[in-house]
Amino acid sequence: MLTKLQVKEYIEYLPEEFSIDELIEHLLLIDKIQKGNLQSENNMVVSNEQMEKEIKKWFK
């Protein structure tokens, strides 16, 4: 979850003019990156071997 401080800091890096869609896209990206980092820190990841097996299932 993003904090107000993170959003404020991010907004400082945006150009003077931007669309709401651009802002939302970037905030969603930041949120997804944070979630991924948290999952990684908590060992909630899939190994390369497991992923390769899953991908092979998709193409059967």
Sequence and secondary structure as in RCSB ss.txt:
>XXXX:A:sequence
MLTKLQVKEYIEYLPEEFSIDELIEHLLLIDKIQKGNLQSENNMVVSNEQMEKEIKKWFK
>XXXX:A:secstr
   HHHHHHHHHHS SS  HHHHHHHHHHHHHHHHHHHHHHTT    HHHHHHHHHHHT 
